[in-house]
Amino acid sequence: MEKRKRSNFTGSLGFVLAAAGSAVGLGNIWRFPYLVAKDGGGIFILCYLVLALTFGFALLTTEIAIGRKTGQSPLTAYKVIHPKWGFIGVLACLVPIIILPYYCTIGGWVLKYLVAFLTGGGTDAAADGYFTGFITGDWQPIVFLVIFLAATSFIVYSGVNKGIENYSKILMPILLALIIGIAVYSLTLSHTDEGGVTRTGLEGLRIYLIPNFEGMTLRKLMIVIMDALGQLFFSISVAMGIMVAYGSYAKKDTNLMKSINHIEIFDTLVALLAGMLIVPAVFTFMGTEGMSAGPGLMFVSLPKVFRAMGFAGNVIGTLFFVMVFFAAVTSAVSVEEAIVSSIMDKFKFTRHKSTMLVTVYALVFGLVVCFGYNFLYFEFTLPNGTVGQILDIMDYISNNCLMPLVALLTCLLVGWVVKPKTVIDEVTIGGYKFQRKMLYVIMIKVVAPVMLVALLLQSVGI
């Protein structure tokens, strides 16, 4: 069979924006702020920044280098690196396969709230029971799932250049402008509650940024570090095959180290801005109690905050959910692309055929996730002690088990089997320098594997 020419990003800008678009998703905007609120504000941010510049940097560099070196998708790339370690590719490909249906379901929830605010229904969205009423409904979650999945698949179907790269170049600058604008507005807020207590956005910013060591024990600090470590998987899209796939589209003359630095900066900036947008606003109108809403922060607490802002709240709420929708789409595109590229490389199918197959799969299992909130509802206690249903079980398997395992195996393969030189040689092609080279070697061989074993043990409740 004739070998099909592999698509490439047209340049480093397209590669960086596409990779950053993958990294900047619901993990940054939804998960990051509530973890900051839970884990003592600035303490979590400090741990996150240190880990992003060390652990995150090592994994991001490894996966992008593997992708570009092999010119293959995650399913087949690891076998090219070492014939006996091809099973990592299977595990890496399983992660996006599990994530895509429930990510698109949550993307549908974001779209529902966007439509509610666009049509002037922001006040209704803030009512108690609105979110639960929506996700337990028979048909609405399915309609919004289908629309979100169709938008995602259209971009993937359009290809690497006309689809992923072009839409990333449009959506990412708009997303950044929106998040900066709303974050700045969030800091200007002021509210006096029924007890006569006035709280401001700047006070919320202090809680967000300044570390609070009150009652901090070594055990609590370890929990914060493990939370920050788990968040990194979401934030930089590692251990799910995405960066291997995107790396395979990077041209050989792309300065990988420069591109990786840009992806790190972009992603960390958006995560910090998302927290700066959400935490001060929630604190201003709901105090520290409102910040403990957990994952419901975006769908339950924030609409109440927007309602409390009066007329401006509907405008800010609309812009906020436009931004979250863009972030969700660019990430969902990368998750779907990891599966589509794997099918294309493994079975030699066309992009169009592969995309259609993946879309049908995501729709079928997306329906199962939606039904998990009504007639397929059940409660299951997970090994880490949390109680969940279908979406939570899929999330636990992919994020708590498979992603740390894929990352650990990748570290062992590169650190001890094929040696770090494999990645270093790829990064330095064309005479480019590998900054933080010694740090990379230490992280990939020793530090990252130890931390990943600890994370895996925590995930299974040990």
Beta strands, then each sheet from edge to edge (+ up, - down):
strand 1: 190-192
strand 2: 198-200
strand 3: 380-381
strand 4: 387-388
sheet 1: 1+ 2-
sheet 2: 3+ 4-
end
